[in-house]
Amino acid sequence: MKKRFKLAEKERRLFRQTMVGTKLLQQDTVKPSRPFRRTTTMLTSLLRQKQLEANFYFPDEFQPLLQKQGPTRYIRPGTRSDEMKKLQRGDYTPELFLDLHGLTQTEAKQELGAFIAACRREQVYCASVMHGHGKHILKQQIPWWLAHHPDVIGFHQAPKNFGGNAALLILVDLSE
């Protein structure tokens, strides 16, 4: 490696004059008496437990009746109809995004459950789930899973600027 910058003799002398009276620092790092034990196993088991709890909301046996014509959409019964219109027009801007490209169904289900929990924890009302095009496996499954989840108010195919037909905008119920 070449030295790109060399100091002139005058600058070296100035540096040495400035450093007169200084001394080298001694390393004072304290070494622990016992080795540090990582708690990642506890954190991963806790995270896995939360993801398994989230999977409870996503049964594979029953598939709700969703509209086949037009964009993918769902609104929970008893919810104001103008919420769906606002989603459709793109009035809501998603605050969190989840990209599920390349995941298996099992991985996507776990990530989706953790994502909805994160939306509730962070008080995010509108979020975006990107499932991509691919073989349409996740595109078919995700609406069914979302329709089952008790914290999902509704969802609609995202506008073009948020992913178009490769993404869904979801509304999350923030009430306790």
N, C-alpha and C positions, 0 to 999 in steps of 0.2 A: 504494500500500500504506500502510495506516495504521500509525502508531507506537502500539503497544499499551502500552508501558511507558515512562514518563518518570521521570527522576531528579529528586528535589527539589533545590533550590539547596544545601541543607546537605550532601547526599550528593555533589554535584558538587565542592564545595569540599574535602570529605574525600578524594575520589579524587585531585584535583590535588595536595593536600598529600602524599599517599602516593607519588605518582609523581615528586616533586621529586628531581633528581639522576640520573634515568634518561636514557638516550639511545636513539635509534632504532637498531635493528640493521641492519647492512649485509648485503646478500645475498651469500653466499659460495659459491654453487653453482658447481662446477667443470664446465665444458663439455668433452665429450670431443673429442680432437684429430681423430678420424675418426668418421663417422656410425655409429650402432649398427646392426648387421646382425642381423636376426631369423633364428633357426634353425628357424622353424616349418615350412619346406619339408622340412627333414631329418626333423623329428619326424613330419610327416604321411606322408612316404614310408615311414618305419619302421613307423608304425601300419598303413598300407595293406599293407605286406609281411606283417605279422603276421596281418592279417585274411585275406589271400589264403592264407596257410599254414593258417589255421583252416578255410577253405572246402574244403580238401583232404579233410577228414573228412566232408563233407556231399555225397555224390554224389546226383544227381537220377535217375539211370538205374535203380538198384536200390532197391526198397522192401521193407523187412523185413516179415515176417509178424507183425502185431500183433493182439491179440485185438479182435474187433469188439464183443462184448457187454460190457456193464458199463462202468466208468470206464476212461479211457485209462491203461494201465500197461505197464511193461516192467521186467524184471530181467535183468541180464547172466547168461548161463549160468555156473554155478559159484559164484554168490553165495549166501550164506545166505538161506533163504526168509523168515526173520523180519525181514529188512530191509524187504521189501515190506509186511509186516503193520504195521511201525512207521510206514512212510510213510502207509499207508492210514488208520491210526488218528489220525495227526497228532501222533505222538510227537516228531517232529523239527520244530524251528522254523527256518524259513529265515533266513539271516543277510544274504543279498544278494537283491535283487529286480531283475528286468529286465522292462520294459514295452515290448512290441512293437506296441502299438496304432498303427495308421495307417502302418506301414512296408510296403514292398514285400517280395516274397520274397527278393530279392537283398540288400536292406538288412537284413532280419531274419536272414538266414543269416550275414552279416558280424558283426552285433551278438551273435548267439548264440555264434559262435566266440570272439569277444573276451571275452564274459561267462564262458565256461567257463575260458578262460586266466586271467582275473582271479580266479575262484574258486580255482584251483590256486595262484596267486601269493599270495593272501590266506589260504590254508589254510581255506577255507570248505567244509564237508562237505555241507551242505544249502542249496539256493538255490531261488528261485521264478522261474519264467518265465511272465509274463502275456501270453497271445496274444489274448485277447478273444473275442468271439462273431463279429461281422461276417458275412462270407460263408463262414466255416469254411475258408478257404484256409490260413491259418497254423495253424489248429487241426489240420488234417490233415497238414501238412508237418513241423511241429516235432517230433512224436514220431518220425517217420522219421529226421530229421536227428540227433536225440539218440540213437537206437538205434545209429547208425553210429559215433558218436564214441567213441574208445577210453577217454576219461577219464570217461565217464558210467557209473556202476554201475547205475542204474535211475531210473525216474521213475514218478510216480503222479499222478492228478488231485488237485488241491489240495483240502483241506477248505474249507468255506464261509468261514471267517474269513480264509483266504489267497487267495480268488478263486474257489473252487468249480470249475465246469466251464469257466471261462475262464482257468485257470492250471494249471501243472504244478509239482509239487515234484520237484527232481532231486537225486540223490546223486552227488557228484563223488569220483572216486578220487584220493586225495591221496598215495598211495605213489609213490615214484620208480622 
